[in-house]
Amino acid sequence: MILDELVLHNFGVYRGRQRFELTPQSPDRPIVLIGAQNGSGKTTFLEGLQLAFFGPLAQAGLRGSVSYEDYLRRGINRSVAPEDGAEVQVTFRRVVSGREQVFCIRRAWSVQKDRLKEVFEVVVDGKLDRVLIDGWAEFVEEMLPPRIAPLFFFDGERIEQFADIDRSAAVIGTAVNALLGLDLVERLTLDLEVLERRKKAASVNKQARAVLTDSERAVHAAEDAAQTAYGAVGAARQVAERREAQAVRARQAFAAEGGDLFKAREELTAERARLAGAIDGVEKSLRTWAADCAPMLLAPQLIASVAAQGAEEAASADTRTILSHLAQRDARALEAMHTKGASPALIAALGAFFAEDCAALSAQAQVAGYLDLPSAAYGQLQGLMTDGLAAARAHQAELLGELDQLQAALDIVERKLAAIPAPEAIAPLLNAVALAEAELKTAQAALEDADAAYEAALREVTSLRSAYQGLLDKHVQHQLREEDAQRTIEHAARARATLAQFRRDVVRHHVHRLERLMLDALQQLLRKDDLVASVEIDPETFAITLRDGGWAPLPPEQLSAGERQLFAVALLWALAKASGQAAPTVIDTPLGRLDSTHRERLVERYFGRAGEQVILLSTDEEIDAKLYARLEPWLTRSFTIAYDAETRGSRVLPGYAFAAPDELEAA
């Protein structure tokens, strides 16, 4: 069977007539990808398919605990009048008696004068088929039985309930019974048991019959109570799932409004105080630096001029001291030469030389002095000029750099503190998180109580049935009055034994095939190729045992969360293959909480091989641009479901808007 088209008109979140073209282009490209944000209509797409095919026979999980009529009423888009109604229409192709036929099934409903009116039509090859309309339940039971539909139409997030190996036994048991039609065998076995009880009861005397009647009434009452308890478990589970979803949304809203920053506000406040103190310390160091020689940096040329003038004045003073000393020395020298009888010419020449030399030095000593610096001050000026000013500039740069770093860090902390919502703004979200978590705990406790009550009811049913059977067995042997009744009882018992043996043989054969299919699926999907070497399924209890490469049992707790989810996918994949039904595979939320490696495994090894037609309903956080590129070789077409706040409804757009960030914004 190949789905060609799905039309949703004013159904659920869809406003107006929205059309999905689903025909694969070729067997090598079986995948149709549909992207949507949460709440835009992915699950409604899946519900529309099941509603079109199965109507009131759809799985109870589709509509929860509400009746079929109430479900249809709620299915009409809230933005349209109830009398305008809603519609789902599916066109598909299927080979019947060697010839391909085109079917179009349509369910439309509206509320007229507070009464729901539903129209169901089946068109085959363009002609309305009234016979098929009347016998649709039998036709769809043969084509795609509702009890195995979850193997092909499933929610990727809900398959986590199959990821528990202990709970998966019940899934396999239910699926095997449905695939092999063993529910009919069980029904026949129960009918034979009822026949036996009636024949045995008919042969018991009045007093014993009264006791048996009371016991049978007690059994029926206990069975009714168990059924009620089972319904309570389902209702409690739905409430717990809704509360869990509400808690997740409350936590996400709290985080989106800055809740994480709000929790870290004390640390940020302390960091701001530390940075402010560090900045104050650096500023104090700058003030100390400014009070030292920093003012000298304002007039470097003046300081250089003062230093030069001081050097010239010092040199002039030294020259004047030397001239005074030379004048005394020259006079003594000339006098000594005269005493010793030197010639007058030599004395005159030497005197002229002394006079010329002193005149030259005297010219150097004529610098005007107005600084009159002491020697200590002149030494300080020289120190400033050599390395004092340079060291002051370096210290200034170091302090300013440290101040800039601290100020930048303080700015970041200030921005984070400014982004923290006010307590009065975050308080409602914080209270919402606390309330949602409290409600979740209450719902989980209620679910545990409901499970316990159901288990107690089942034990009571088992006990009363055992007591009733004991009464029958105690009196029947010696009170049988008719051979016909005895023969009936004997033959019924043999028939039940034969049916039981038949069931065991059929299940054992089918389970071995299922083991091979499941092992093949696991080895294709798991990242660790040698993690699972064998899959064993108990044909009686349907309990699954995984064995590793060393043939040792693999405990479930050794599997990661992603590996357990892939285990659930492999289970559904194997069951779908075992069913032999050529039905399309429709997966809502296909990647769930898998890590990147396991996601790539599903994309490369499962989606393209899950069937002749695979429809994926994904959010932007599941199949992103990278996984879209890996998926593209198997992709036949894609759509995006976009919610329009103005019209309060979703509409279908061509193309997958989440393949690139800019396309997501455009959608």
PyMOL commands that set and color helices and strands:
alter all, ss='L'
color gray80, all
select helices_A, chain A and resi 42-57+60-63+68-75+82-84+130-134+136-143+146-151+158-162+165-180+182-202+206-256+259-263+265-291+294-298+300-339+344-364+375-419+423-479+483-525+556-558+561-579+596-605+607-609+625-634+661-666
alter helices_A, ss='H'
color red, helices_A
select strands_A, chain A and resi 2-9+17-21+31-36+86-96+99-112+115-124+127-128+153-155+534-537+544-547+585-588+614-618+635-644+649-654
alter strands_A, ss='S'
color yellow, strands_A
deselect
rebuild
show_as cartoon
